[in-house]
Amino acid sequence: MTQAEKKKTADLPQREGVLVSKPDERLSDDQVRLVDGVSRELLEDPGLFCYNQQATEIFRKAGAKIEDGKEAPRISIPPALLEKVIKSAPSTVVLGAREPANRLVLDAHEPRVRFGSGSETNVWLDIDFQNDAPAFTRLSGSIERLRRAAHLCEHLDNLDFFIRCVNIQDKTVTSRNKDVNKLLASLDCITKHVQAGLTSLEALDDVLRMGHIIAGGEKAFEGNPVFSFITCVIKSPFQIVNDTAATLIELSKRRVPVVISSCPMGGATGPFDEFGMVAQINAELLAGVALNQLVSPGTPVLYGAVPVRTRLDNLADMYGAPECVHYNTDCAQMARFYGLPCYSTAGVGDTDMPGIQATVEKLLTLFGVPRSGAQYVHYAFGLLERTNVFCPEQAVMDNAHIGIAKNMLKEPPISEERRDELLSTIRQVMQSDHRTYIYNLPLPTRQEVYVKYPLESEKGALYSAHLEYHDILERPRRRLDVALRKQISDEIPGVLPETLADEEA
């Protein structure tokens, strides 16, 4: 990106997020170089099994060594090729939004953190209060529940972007029409950036055409991509997956912003120890970035670190473990080393119900991972039972907790410009009869002050979150313009009536 382009993106209106003045760095410079070196060696030997023929040929043409095998070709990426593709990837990525003030400018060298939702959960946890006691019902995902989640997240002030968090399982949904409907259901109810994986490559052109309509044309979409994609192109350990590689190649050709995601489980599909985990996931992510940049140099791409722990009793994934903070903090540092914006992971509850255990598990990572300065922290809203359940009341509580985390991350307001003001305030208090500072609280326009816990209630935080969620449900949805909805319905194949329904199903 040229200096002129950098200045242009810097001047764009965008969501503020929170700027971390001094990011946490667990690794020394020597350790970063060591991880980098080991990752490069791993990409040469053992290299990667590649199950996609087109990706194999792209690497072959670029100079990678290809060794035929019984199971799949093995790709060995030489250091010179890796260095070339890393340099071609942009350090700044713009993620657009229906409301321009909600766009995100992700600069790999600016540790400005944003928080969003994530995962395509199969279960919606519904809560009803009977005689002041919560009753929990597990429901399947649907188009209407995805719309409801997007509407909720539109009104959660600490949520900066929306990754589809409900798997639509209506009987009318097929693999061919799923992508159009899940993206449209989200975009019709939220003005923040929307992100999702692609279920069917056949739907890509229809989905992009819909994006062009919403953004105001193909050129407008390039400057303001209202949605972007996630691709898990590498299956750990070191396997390039056929279908997601095909998807990444086509997305790269169209220069759509994309996350290269890798999710090794420490102790199962990745090493348990921190050094091994970070070296492996870093190598896998660089391989995905390499494929993306070989197809189309300069295409906007995010370094998508989702390292987790394996539970050693049942082999399930585990997010609320201290090692996950270590893994993600290290990955953010590695992304910064390469000049790549970082998509990171925090805020998941391993337990299946809202409560003190979920709160502790979530806050462990929410108070740890964002301090790394990762630009794009997903999974932070509403997730329980790892990434299997979305609970709207939990998302409301997460919003309150993330607000506290954001305030904790702010740089200290200590400056020479405030010196005289501070001296005057203290002297004024000492000359008063009451000698207290309650009358000198900073004004809200200058600095936020927590008067009380955001969800304080005699009936508990969960009840308060329940009331706030239902209050938000009553608010009008910030929908696409009627003319745009009609144009999309007329021109885009597969749009279901319930996706643009005027009333809740």
C-alpha positions in Angstrom: 0.0 0.0 0.0 1.4 3.4 -1.0 1.7 6.3 1.4 -1.2 8.0 -0.5 -3.4 5.0 -0.1 -2.4 4.7 3.6 -3.4 8.4 4.2 -6.7 7.8 2.3 -7.6 4.8 4.5 -6.5 6.6 7.7 -9.0 9.4 6.8 -12.0 7.0 6.4 -14.7 7.2 9.1 -14.6 4.0 11.1 -15.5 2.3 14.4 -13.0 3.4 17.0 -12.4 0.1 18.8 -9.7 0.6 21.4 -6.1 1.4 20.8 -3.6 -0.6 22.9 -0.7 1.7 23.7 1.7 -1.0 24.7 0.7 -4.5 23.4 1.6 -7.5 25.5 4.5 -9.5 24.0 5.3 -12.8 25.5 8.1 -13.5 22.9 11.4 -11.8 22.7 12.7 -10.7 19.3 15.0 -13.8 19.3 12.0 -16.0 20.1 9.9 -14.4 17.3 12.8 -15.1 14.8 13.1 -18.7 16.2 9.4 -19.4 15.6 9.6 -17.8 12.2 12.6 -20.0 11.3 11.0 -23.2 12.5 7.8 -22.4 10.6 9.8 -21.9 7.4 11.6 -25.2 8.0 8.3 -27.0 8.5 6.9 -25.6 5.2 9.9 -27.2 3.5 10.0 -30.4 5.5 7.5 -32.0 6.0 5.7 -29.5 3.8 2.0 -29.9 3.2 -0.2 -32.6 1.7 -2.4 -30.9 -0.9 -5.8 -32.4 -1.9 -6.6 -29.7 -4.5 -5.1 -30.1 -7.9 -5.4 -26.5 -8.9 -3.6 -25.3 -5.7 -0.8 -27.9 -6.4 -0.3 -26.5 -9.8 -0.3 -22.9 -8.5 2.5 -23.7 -6.1 4.4 -25.8 -8.7 4.3 -22.9 -11.2 5.6 -20.5 -8.5 8.6 -22.7 -7.8 7.6 -24.9 -4.9 8.8 -28.5 -4.9 6.1 -31.0 -5.5 6.5 -34.6 -4.6 3.9 -37.1 -5.7 2.5 -39.4 -3.1 -0.1 -42.2 -2.8 -2.4 -40.1 -0.7 -1.8 -36.7 -2.1 1.0 -34.5 -3.5 3.3 -33.1 -1.0 4.2 -29.4 -1.4 7.5 -28.0 -0.1 7.6 -24.2 0.0 11.1 -22.7 -0.3 12.0 -19.7 1.9 12.5 -17.3 -1.1 8.9 -18.0 -2.4 7.5 -17.5 1.1 9.3 -14.2 1.6 7.9 -13.0 -1.8 4.3 -13.7 -0.9 4.5 -12.3 2.6 5.8 -9.0 1.2 2.9 -8.8 -1.4 0.2 -9.1 1.3 -1.2 -5.7 2.3 -0.6 -4.5 5.9 -3.9 -2.6 5.9 -7.2 -4.1 5.2 -10.5 -2.2 5.0 -13.7 -4.1 5.9 -16.7 -2.1 4.9 -20.2 -1.7 6.3 -23.7 -0.6 5.3 -23.2 2.4 7.6 -19.8 3.9 6.6 -19.1 5.0 10.1 -19.1 1.3 11.1 -16.4 0.2 8.7 -13.1 -1.2 10.1 -9.6 -0.2 9.0 -7.3 -2.9 10.2 -3.7 -1.8 10.2 -1.2 -4.6 11.1 1.1 -1.9 12.7 -1.6 -0.2 14.7 -2.8 -2.3 17.7 -6.4 -1.1 17.5 -8.7 -3.9 18.8 -12.2 -4.6 17.6 -14.6 -7.3 19.0 -17.2 -9.3 17.2 -19.3 -12.5 17.3 -18.4 -15.8 15.6 -19.1 -19.4 14.9 -22.1 -20.9 13.1 -23.8 -22.5 16.1 -26.5 -25.2 15.7 -28.2 -24.4 19.0 -30.0 -21.3 20.1 -30.4 -21.2 23.9 -33.7 -19.6 24.7 -34.3 -18.3 28.3 -37.7 -17.7 29.9 -38.1 -16.5 33.5 -40.9 -18.3 35.4 -41.4 -17.3 39.0 -38.1 -15.4 38.7 -36.2 -18.6 37.9 -34.7 -19.1 34.4 -36.0 -21.9 32.2 -33.6 -22.9 29.4 -34.8 -24.4 26.1 -32.4 -25.5 23.3 -33.7 -24.6 19.9 -32.3 -25.2 16.4 -31.0 -22.3 14.3 -33.2 -20.7 11.8 -33.3 -17.7 9.4 -35.4 -15.7 11.8 -33.1 -16.4 14.8 -30.1 -15.3 12.7 -32.0 -12.1 11.9 -32.8 -11.6 15.5 -29.1 -12.2 16.4 -28.0 -9.6 13.9 -30.6 -7.1 15.2 -29.4 -7.7 18.7 -25.8 -7.2 17.7 -26.6 -4.0 15.9 -27.6 -2.5 19.3 -24.7 -3.9 21.4 -22.4 -0.9 21.4 -19.2 -2.8 22.1 -19.7 -5.2 19.2 -17.7 -3.9 16.2 -18.5 -6.5 13.6 -20.8 -9.5 13.0 -19.8 -13.0 12.1 -22.9 -15.1 11.4 -23.5 -16.8 14.7 -26.5 -19.0 14.0 -26.6 -21.9 11.5 -29.8 -21.6 9.5 -31.5 -25.0 9.4 -34.9 -24.2 8.0 -36.3 -26.9 5.7 -36.3 -24.5 2.8 -32.5 -24.0 3.1 -30.3 -26.0 0.8 -26.5 -26.1 0.2 -27.1 -24.0 -2.9 -29.2 -21.2 -1.4 -27.7 -21.1 2.1 -25.0 -18.6 1.4 -27.3 -16.0 -0.1 -29.8 -16.3 2.7 -27.4 -16.3 5.6 -25.6 -13.2 4.4 -28.8 -11.4 3.4 -30.5 -12.2 6.7 -27.5 -10.7 8.5 -27.1 -7.6 6.2 -30.8 -6.8 6.3 -30.7 -6.4 10.1 -27.2 -4.9 10.9 -25.2 -1.9 9.6 -21.9 -3.2 10.8 -19.4 -5.4 8.9 -20.7 -8.9 8.2 -18.5 -12.0 7.7 -19.1 -15.7 7.0 -17.7 -18.8 5.5 -18.9 -19.9 2.0 -20.9 -23.2 2.0 -21.1 -23.6 -1.8 -18.7 -22.2 -4.3 -21.5 -22.3 -6.9 -23.2 -19.5 -4.9 -20.2 -17.1 -5.0 -21.2 -15.0 -8.0 -24.8 -14.6 -6.7 -23.4 -13.6 -3.3 -21.0 -11.0 -4.8 -23.8 -9.6 -7.0 -25.9 -9.1 -3.9 -23.0 -7.3 -2.2 -22.6 -5.0 -5.2 -26.3 -4.1 -5.1 -26.1 -3.3 -1.4 -22.8 -1.3 -1.7 -24.0 0.6 -4.7 -22.2 -1.1 -7.5 -19.1 -3.3 -8.1 -16.7 -0.4 -7.8 -18.3 0.8 -4.6 -18.1 -2.7 -3.2 -14.3 -2.8 -3.9 -13.9 0.4 -1.7 -16.6 -0.6 0.8 -16.8 -4.5 1.0 -19.9 -4.8 3.2 -19.0 -8.4 3.8 -16.0 -10.7 3.8 -15.2 -14.4 4.0 -13.5 -16.9 6.3 -11.7 -19.9 4.8 -10.2 -22.8 6.8 -8.0 -23.8 3.9 -5.5 -25.8 6.1 -6.7 -28.8 8.1 -4.2 -29.4 10.9 -1.7 -30.7 10.7 -0.4 -29.4 7.3 -3.1 -30.5 4.9 -4.6 -28.3 2.2 -8.3 -29.1 1.9 -9.8 -29.6 -1.5 -13.1 -27.6 -1.2 -11.9 -24.7 0.9 -8.7 -24.4 -1.3 -11.0 -24.1 -4.4 -13.1 -21.4 -2.5 -9.9 -19.5 -1.5 -8.6 -19.5 -5.1 -11.9 -18.1 -6.4 -12.2 -15.5 -3.7 -8.6 -14.4 -4.3 -9.3 -14.0 -8.0 -12.1 -11.6 -7.1 -9.9 -9.8 -4.6 -12.5 -10.1 -1.8 -11.2 -9.7 1.8 -10.6 -13.1 3.3 -9.5 -14.6 6.6 -7.0 -17.5 6.4 -8.1 -19.5 9.4 -6.3 -22.4 11.1 -7.6 -24.1 14.3 -5.2 -26.8 15.6 -6.1 -28.4 18.9 -3.1 -28.5 21.2 -2.6 -32.2 22.1 -4.6 -33.6 19.2 -4.1 -31.9 15.8 -1.3 -29.6 17.1 1.5 -29.8 19.6 0.4 -29.2 23.2 3.4 -27.1 24.1 3.4 -23.4 23.3 6.5 -23.4 21.1 5.2 -26.3 18.9 1.7 -24.9 18.7 2.7 -21.4 17.6 5.3 -22.7 15.1 2.7 -25.1 13.5 -0.2 -22.7 13.3 2.1 -19.9 12.0 3.4 -22.2 9.3 -0.1 -23.2 8.3 -1.4 -19.6 8.1 1.6 -18.5 6.1 0.9 -21.4 3.6 -2.7 -20.1 3.3 -1.5 -16.6 2.8 0.9 -17.9 0.2 -1.8 -19.5 -1.9 -4.0 -16.4 -1.6 -1.2 -14.1 -2.8 0.1 -16.4 -5.5 -3.4 -16.2 -7.1 -3.7 -12.5 -6.7 -0.9 -10.4 -5.2 -2.0 -7.6 -3.0 -5.4 -9.2 -2.2 -6.6 -8.2 1.3 -6.0 -11.0 3.7 -6.2 -11.6 7.5 -3.9 -13.9 9.6 -6.6 -16.0 11.3 -5.3 -17.6 14.4 -7.7 -19.9 16.2 -5.5 -22.1 18.4 -7.3 -24.1 21.1 -6.5 -26.7 23.7 -7.7 -30.3 23.7 -9.5 -31.5 26.8 -7.5 -34.6 27.9 -10.5 -36.4 29.4 -12.9 -36.3 26.4 -10.8 -34.8 23.5 -13.2 -31.9 23.0 -11.8 -28.5 22.2 -11.2 -26.1 25.2 -11.1 -22.3 25.0 -11.1 -21.3 28.6 -7.6 -22.6 29.3 -4.6 -20.4 30.2 -2.7 -21.9 27.3 -5.2 -20.4 24.9 -4.2 -16.9 26.0 -0.6 -17.8 25.5 -1.2 -19.2 22.0 -3.2 -16.2 20.8 -0.9 -13.6 22.3 2.0 -15.2 20.5 0.1 -15.4 17.2 -0.8 -11.7 17.4 2.9 -11.0 17.8 3.8 -13.2 14.8 1.2 -11.5 12.7 2.6 -8.1 13.5 6.1 -9.4 12.7 4.9 -10.2 9.1 2.8 -7.0 8.8 -0.5 -8.9 8.6 -3.7 -7.8 10.3 -4.6 -10.4 13.0 -8.0 -12.2 13.4 -7.8 -13.6 16.9 -9.9 -15.5 19.4 -11.4 -14.7 22.8 -14.6 -14.8 24.8 -15.8 -18.4 24.5 -17.4 -20.2 27.4 -16.7 -23.9 27.6 -19.7 -24.5 29.9 -23.2 -24.9 28.4 -25.1 -22.4 30.6 -24.7 -18.7 31.5 -23.3 -18.3 35.0 -20.2 -17.7 37.0 -18.2 -20.5 35.3 -19.0 -19.1 31.8 -18.1 -15.6 33.0 -14.7 -16.7 34.4 -13.8 -18.7 31.3 -14.7 -15.7 29.0 -13.0 -13.0 31.1 -9.8 -15.0 31.3 -9.4 -14.6 27.5 -11.1 -11.2 27.2 -8.8 -9.7 29.7 -5.8 -11.5 28.2 -5.9 -11.8 24.4 -6.9 -8.2 23.4 -3.9 -6.9 25.3 -1.8 -8.4 22.5 -3.2 -5.7 20.1 -4.8 -8.2 17.7 -6.9 -6.1 15.4 -10.0 -8.4 15.0 -11.1 -10.5 18.0 -13.9 -12.9 17.1 -16.0 -15.3 19.2 -16.5 -12.6 21.8 -20.3 -12.5 22.0 -22.8 -15.1 23.2 -21.0 -18.3 22.7 -21.4 -21.2 25.2 -20.5 -24.9 25.1 -17.4 -23.9 23.2 -18.7 -22.8 19.8 -21.9 -24.9 19.7 -24.5 -22.6 21.4 -25.5 -19.0 20.9 -27.4 -17.4 23.8 -28.7 -13.8 23.3 -28.7 -13.0 27.0 -25.1 -14.2 27.2 -24.3 -11.8 24.3 -25.8 -8.9 26.3 -23.6 -9.9 29.3 -20.6 -10.2 27.1 -21.2 -6.7 25.8 -21.1 -5.4 29.4 -17.9 -7.3 30.1 -16.2 -6.2 26.9 -17.0 -2.6 27.8 -15.1 -3.1 31.0 -12.2 -4.8 29.0 -12.1 -1.9 26.6 -11.8 0.6 29.4 -9.0 -1.5 30.9 -7.1 -1.4 27.6 -7.2 2.4 27.3 -3.9 4.2 27.6 -3.5 6.2 30.9 -4.8 9.8 30.6 -1.6 11.2 32.1 -0.1 14.2 30.2 1.6 17.5 30.7 -1.5 19.3 29.3 -3.6 18.1 32.3 -1.0 19.0 35.0 -2.5 22.3 36.0 -6.0 21.0 35.9 -5.1 18.2 38.3 -3.3 20.4 40.8 -6.3 22.8 40.8 -8.8 20.0 41.4 -6.9 18.5 44.3 -6.3 21.9 45.9 -10.0 22.8 45.5 -11.1 19.6 47.2 -8.7 20.2 50.1 -10.1 23.7 50.7 -13.7 22.4 50.8 -15.6 21.3 53.9 -16.4 17.8 52.5 -13.0 16.9 51.2 -14.3 14.4 48.7 -14.0 14.2 44.9 -17.6 13.2 44.1 -18.3 16.6 42.7 -15.3 16.5 40.5 -16.0 13.3 38.5 -14.9 13.6 34.9 -17.7 14.5 32.6 -19.0 11.7 30.3 -18.0 13.8 27.2 -14.4 13.6 28.4 -14.0 10.3 30.1 -16.4 7.4 30.7 -17.1 6.7 34.4 -18.7 3.4 35.6 -21.5 4.5 38.0 -22.5 0.9 38.6 -22.1 -2.5 37.0 -23.9 -2.3 33.7 -26.3 -5.2 34.4 -26.8 -4.7 38.1 -30.2 -5.9 39.4 -31.8 -7.4 42.5 -32.7 -10.4 40.4 -29.2 -10.8 39.0 -27.3 -10.0 35.9 -28.9 -12.7 33.8 -32.4 -11.3 34.5 -31.1 -7.8 33.6 -29.6 -9.2 30.4 -32.9 -10.9 29.6 -34.8 -7.6 30.0 -32.3 -5.7 27.8 -32.4 -8.3 25.1 -36.2 -8.1 24.9 -36.1 -4.3 25.0 -33.8 -4.5 21.9 -36.2 -6.9 20.2 -38.9 -4.3 20.4 -36.8 -1.7 18.6 -37.3 -1.3 14.8 -34.9 -3.2 12.7 -32.4 -1.1 10.7 -33.2 -2.8 7.4 -32.1 -2.4 3.9 -34.0 0.1 1.8 -37.2 -1.3 0.4 -36.1 -0.8 -3.2 -32.8 -2.6 -2.5 -34.7 -5.5 -0.9 -36.9 -5.8 -4.0 -34.0 -5.6 -6.4 -32.2 -8.4 -4.5 -35.3 -10.5 -4.4 -35.8 -10.0 -8.2 -32.3 -10.4 -9.3 -30.6 -12.9 -6.9 -31.6 -16.6 -7.3 -32.5 -18.5 -4.2 -33.6 -15.7 -1.9 -36.3 -17.1 0.5 -39.4 -15.1 1.5 -38.6 -15.6 5.2 -35.2 -13.9 4.8 -36.8 -10.6 3.9 -40.0 -11.1 5.8 -41.6 -8.0 7.3 -42.8 -9.7 10.4 -41.1 -12.3 12.7 -41.9 -15.9 11.8 
